[in-house]
Amino acid sequence: MTTPDGILFDLDGTLVDSERENVESVVLAARKHGAELSQEERRFIIGHSWNEIYEVIARNHSLPVSMTQLIAEAVSEKRALLAIAGHRALPGALALVQRLARNGISKLAIVTGSSTAEARDSIAGVGLTDLIAVLVAAEDYPRGKPAPDPYATAIARLGVRAERTIAIEDATPGILSARAAGARVIAVRAGNFVGYDLSPADVIVDTLDDVTDDLMSRLLG
């Protein structure tokens, strides 16, 4: 059986059910500065990095604050929202990451468009902190998904070969990013509540329970 050198997980919408809180936290932070986000802007938040999210909001609304400040305010809003809603792992997420960490063969990374603070909160909230070797967040690359930078950065930090890695995603920008970085991609329907096109992925599954060792082996050929 062929085993991947590295497995690269998207975070929001793939491992954790947090996309709604992501959107609402950005909406609330932007509103403090007189920017009321449109439905199109709200949808853009899902699947994209803070780098691109800030660029869109700043351009459309002449935002008077830096990306660093807007992120800090959104983090505060998101923590307040999750204090009520709680951190929620998506179906199969904990079992899959725990199984992969136990076998110790593949190195594990999380590759997200969220800030480092948001990502660490989410990872800790669902109990995965000690199982992930590398975290790549919005501060770690110049261009977010769908550019290859996020996944290329994770591959380099893990010290693995791109062609021997598998990315697991729930949104078109992330799928395209991983493929551009040279990884194979599994797309998961469970967290894709806005209906992103998952067809650019190599394989589409319903939940992370469907990501078996056999599936990954066949994907790498």
N, C-alpha and C positions, 0 to 999 in steps of 0.2 A: 504494500500500500504506500502511495506517495503522500508524504506529509509536508505541509507548507512550512517554510522557514519562519514566516511571520504572518500574523493575522491582525488586520487593521480594522478596528471598529469605529464607525461613526458613533456619536453619543446620543444626541437628542433625536427621538423618533426611531432609533435603532435599538439602543440598550435601555433608554429611559423614556417614559411617557411625559415629556416636559415641553413639547412644542407650544402648547397653548400658553403656558406660563412665560415662555420665551417671548412670544409675541406681545402678550399683555404687559410685560415688564418694560419692553422697549416703548410701547405706546404710552405708558404712564410717565416714563422718563422724558420722552420727547414733548409730551403735553406740558410739562413744567416750564418749557422754554417756548411755548406758543405754537408748537408744531402738532397739528392733528393729522395722524397718518391715515391715508386712504386705504381702501380694501386691497388695492394692488400693492401698496407699500407693505401692508401687514403680511400679505402672502409672500412677498419677497424675503421677509425675515426668515422664513422656514427654508432651511437647506443652504443658506448663504452665511458667509463669515461676517463678523463685526466690521472688518475692513470695508466690505462692499455695502453693508447695511448703513454704516455711518456716512459713507460717500453719497448714497442715494438720499438719505434724510437731509444731510447738510446742503446738498445741491438744491433739493426741491423746496426747502423751507428756510434757507439762509440761517441755519442753526448757529447760535452765537457761542457755543461751547465746543471744547475739544472732544475727540473720540474718547480719550481717557476719562474725562469727566462724565460723559454720557454713559459709558460702560459702568462706572462706579455707581451712578444713580440707578441704572437698570438692575445691577446686581442687588442693590438694597431693596428695590421693588420686588424682584424675583424671590428673594429670601422671605419677604413678608407674605407673598402669595403661597410659597411652598410650606411655610409654617402652618398654614391652614390646610392646604391640599395634601401635603406630604410628598415625599419622593416615591415614585412608582416605577419599578422595573417592568419592561415589556415582557410578554410571554416568552419563556425559554431563555431569557437573557442571563439570569444568575446561574442556571444549570449549565449553560454552554460555557461561559467564562470560567466557572469553577472546574469543569471537566478539562478544558484546555490547559488551565493552570496546573492541574494535578499531573497531567501527563508530561508536562515540562519540555515537550519537543519543540513546539512553536513559540516564538517570542510574541508577546501581545502588546498592542498599542491602541490608544484611543486618538482619533484624529477628528477634531471638532472645529466648528466656526465660532463656538462660544468663547468667552474669555477664560483665562486660566482659573480665576476665582469661581466662576459659574461651574466650570467643568469639575473642579475639585469638590465643590459642594454636592454635585449630582453623584459623582463616583462614591463619595463617602456616604451619601444618603441611601444608596442601595447596597452598600457593603462590598464594594469592589476595589477599594484603595490598594490593598496589599497584593492584588492579582495582576496589576497592569505594570509593565516594564517602562513604557514611555507614554507621556501625554503630550500631544501637539495641539496647541490652542491658538486662538486668533493672533496673539502677540508674537507667535513663533515663525510667521512667514509673511512675505510682502503682499501676496495675492491669494485670495481665498478660492474655494471651490466655485466654478469648475476648473480653474487653473490647476496644474499638477502640483503646485508648491506644497500644499498641506501633506499630501500623501508621499511626495518625494522626500520631504523633510523627515517623516516618520520612518520611511525605509532606510534612509541614511543613518538615523539615530539608532535604529535597531541593528544595523550592520548586516542586513540581509539582502538577497538578490530580489529585484523587483519581480522578475518572472516566476519567482517561487513564493510570492506573497498573495494573500487573498484579502480583499477589502469587503466589508459587509456594510451596506448602505440602505437608506430608505428614500433617497431623493435624487432627482436627475443631476443636479450640480455635483453632488458627491460621487455619483457613479462615473461621470465624465472626468472628474479630477483623478480618481483612482486609475481609470483606464489610461489617461494621459501620462500617469507616472509609471505605467508598465505593469500594474497589478491586475489579477483577475478579480471579478466582482460578483458577489452574491447580493441581490436586492431582496428586501423583506417588506411584505405588504402591511404587516400588522400596525406599524406606526405612521403609515403614509396616508393620513386622514385628509390631506388636500388633493390627493389624486395625481401626484407627480407621475410622469411617464417613466416606468422602470425598464422599458424594453432595451435600453443600451447595456444593461447588465448581462453577464454571461449566463446567469441562472437567476430565476425568481422563485422565492419560496413564500409561504404564508406567514410562518413565524420562525423564530430562532430555534425552536424545537426541531425544525426540518434540516438544520445545518449539521449533518452527520459527518463522521470521518470519511465514510465512503463517498459522499457528495464532494467533499473537498479534494479527495484523492482523484476522482474522475475529472474534476475541473482542471487540475494541474496536468492531467494526462500522464 
